[in-house]
């Protein structure tokens, strides 16, 4: 199951820089993860300063 970004997201962009498959993009208010591209590696979750990235 792909990771998801919750409303706790500060839109700092740290996760986007960390994603090895470029599955994260900037949404309207927060960043979003394309579930079809996400490889469940967890790299984004590890660097998120607010723990806003959870397994879906």
Phi, psi and omega in degrees: 000137183288156175285156178230151177255126183270177181293352177289349183301133177264000182059040181279335177090358180301318182296320181298319179293333184275337186292119183286343182247010178054044181273354183253135178221166181280124177267197180294308182246329182226170177282155181229152179249128175282107184300331181285342180260334184297133180257010179061032182284332179085001181301319181295317181297322182294331184259352182294122183289342182247008182054040182273358182251119184233158176290133184280000000 
